[in-house]
């Protein structure tokens, strides 16, 4: 050790520690992954939507909002087929989300208050369809709903179909809504079950001690306290089904395509990437608004909210 260094330590100078990487460096790989897989693609889609990037040789890339003006009917006189399809798709999505929540709530209530020791076993049974590929489950519905499928064959045998298949069971908006609702009911039951499972049972007992019957206890106590889980479940269905295109492609008809099918066709079939980018950006904007509107329930501690 040198004399100067020894003298510095005697005078009270702090000892210089060797440099070591902090914990913040651990976030660098995750940040790079998110930038590469999420932010950069969104930027590219945004550039395609305003023609600053193009997949065509001619005309050359130049800033242009004509595609946005053609998509949004509020920016020009007339109608937009694509925006009309967006409104139809949102109507189907809202109906599917509502039906899924209404069907999942009794399941979650049964698991939380009736099943007791068997609730986790039954919950596993409820989630069993998720062990099978989503695509295979949709294909199974095509077999059941088609004109010569399982359901129509049973109806014909029972004489309910009068010798003719029920046409609206397949290639219709009903088929799309049925398949989507079926696919999401098990997933929707989870957040509702979590809230109901963690309700303070003493509150329910206090309501009954004060003279409330089971119906009033449910309406006045259980249902209001479970609303965070209900709203979170509703949003969990609403967001992914806004861009759904697999189920409509397989069980929907040519006139029943949803907004996600239009986006897929723009990138794959017609190669109109500008229009596809505009519709994708619009759909992302709607999803961001939905998340912002429901962020209170999506980020809340459901255990704390129910007590």
Protein Blocks (a to p, Z undefined) as FASTA:
>chain_A
ZZklmmmmmnopacdddddddfklmmmmmmmmmmmmmmmmmmmmmmmmnopaccbfbdcd
dddfklmmmmmmmlpgcddfklmmmmmmmmmmmmmmmmmmmmmmmmmmmmmmmnmmmmmm
mmmmmmmmmmpcfklmmmmmmmmmmmklmklmmmmmnomnnopacfklgopfklmmmmmm
mmmmmmmmmmmmmmmmmpcfklmmmmmmnopafklmmmmmmmmmmmmmmmmmmmmmmmmm
mmgcklmmmmpcfklccfklmmmmmmmmnopaklmmmmmmmmmmmmmmmmmmmmmmmmpc
fklmmZZ
